[in-house]
Amino acid sequence: MGPQPAALADAGRDPGTGVLLRSVGLYRDFLSGPALAADHRRHGGRSLRAIEIATLTTRGDAECAASLGRYMDRLARGLASMINLIDPMRSCWEAVFRA
């Protein structure tokens, strides 16, 4: 099947450059601890590990909370993409019956 490109909702979401294989826009590059740390640095945060970002988020650090929020957004999009891959007919029929 190969690498899966990240599903981005709009042009305002910049996938940036992946941290694992220097690719662009693949889930494997955006759903990892190093990816969370790189995203945090890219958006003006300190150089922290993923566990430190999570810990500081629980202590009220706004920059860390924003980084973790972006990570959770990417995780949700990845899960939605996998659900569509596993059961595309259900997704298609739901769209038909909603109309």
C-alpha positions in Angstrom: 0.0 0.0 0.0 2.8 2.4 0.7 3.1 5.6 2.8 -0.2 7.5 3.4 -0.3 11.3 2.7 -1.7 13.4 5.6 -5.2 14.6 5.0 -5.3 18.4 5.5 -8.6 20.2 5.8 -7.6 23.4 4.1 -4.7 25.2 2.4 -3.9 27.0 5.7 -2.6 23.8 7.3 1.1 23.5 6.4 2.4 20.0 6.8 6.0 21.2 6.7 8.8 18.8 6.4 8.7 15.4 8.0 11.3 14.5 10.6 11.9 10.8 9.9 12.6 10.5 6.2 12.7 14.2 5.1 9.5 13.6 3.2 6.6 16.0 3.1 3.1 15.4 4.4 3.2 11.7 5.4 1.5 10.5 8.6 4.5 8.5 9.7 6.4 11.8 9.8 3.8 13.7 11.9 2.6 11.2 14.5 5.7 10.5 16.5 7.5 12.0 19.5 10.2 13.6 17.4 7.5 15.0 15.1 5.7 16.7 18.1 9.1 18.1 19.3 9.9 19.4 15.8 6.4 21.0 15.4 6.9 22.7 18.8 10.2 24.2 17.7 8.9 25.2 14.3 6.1 27.2 16.0 8.5 29.2 18.2 8.7 26.9 21.2 11.7 25.8 23.1 13.6 22.6 22.2 11.7 20.0 24.2 11.1 16.3 24.0 7.5 15.0 23.5 7.2 13.9 27.1 8.3 17.3 28.3 5.7 19.0 26.1 3.0 16.8 27.5 4.1 17.4 31.1 4.2 21.1 30.6 0.8 21.1 29.0 -0.7 19.6 32.1 1.0 22.4 34.1 -0.7 25.1 32.0 2.0 26.0 29.4 0.1 27.6 26.5 2.8 27.0 23.8 3.0 23.3 24.8 -0.8 23.1 24.8 -1.0 24.5 21.3 1.7 22.1 20.1 -0.2 19.1 21.6 -3.4 20.4 20.1 -1.9 20.5 16.6 -0.6 16.9 17.3 -4.1 15.7 18.3 -5.6 17.3 15.2 -3.1 15.4 13.1 -3.9 12.2 15.0 -7.6 12.6 14.5 -7.2 13.2 10.8 -5.0 10.1 10.6 -7.6 8.0 12.4 -10.3 9.3 10.2 -8.2 8.4 7.1 -7.7 4.9 8.4 -11.4 4.4 9.1 -12.1 5.5 5.6 -9.5 3.0 4.3 -10.9 0.1 6.4 -14.6 0.7 5.7 -15.0 3.1 2.7 -18.4 1.7 1.7 -19.9 2.7 5.0 -18.5 6.2 4.7 -19.8 6.5 1.1 -23.3 5.3 2.0 -23.4 7.6 5.0 -22.7 10.5 2.7 -25.4 9.4 0.3 -28.1 9.1 3.0 -27.2 12.4 4.6 -27.9 14.4 1.5 
